[in-house]
Amino acid sequence: MTKVAEFKDLGVEQLQQRASELDKELFTLRIRKAMGQLDRPLQIRELRRDLARVKTVLRQKADAR
């Protein structure tokens, strides 16, 4: 899990890129889970929460402008 403070230090473009990466990784993990190849199911929850954190910080930065 990543701390919110680490995301607040990033710029908007970096946050958008990170959100895209997390979304792709989450998709891959969901596919692996469906195929029964997922080692750590908890990893999906962690990714979902990190993605939510990134989106929250993005929304906060957009509102601040």
Summary of the structure (lengths in Angstrom):
residues: 65
radius of gyration: 13.2
end to end distance: 27.7
largest distance: 44.6
contacts: 155
relative contact order: 0.19
helix: 78%
strand: 0%
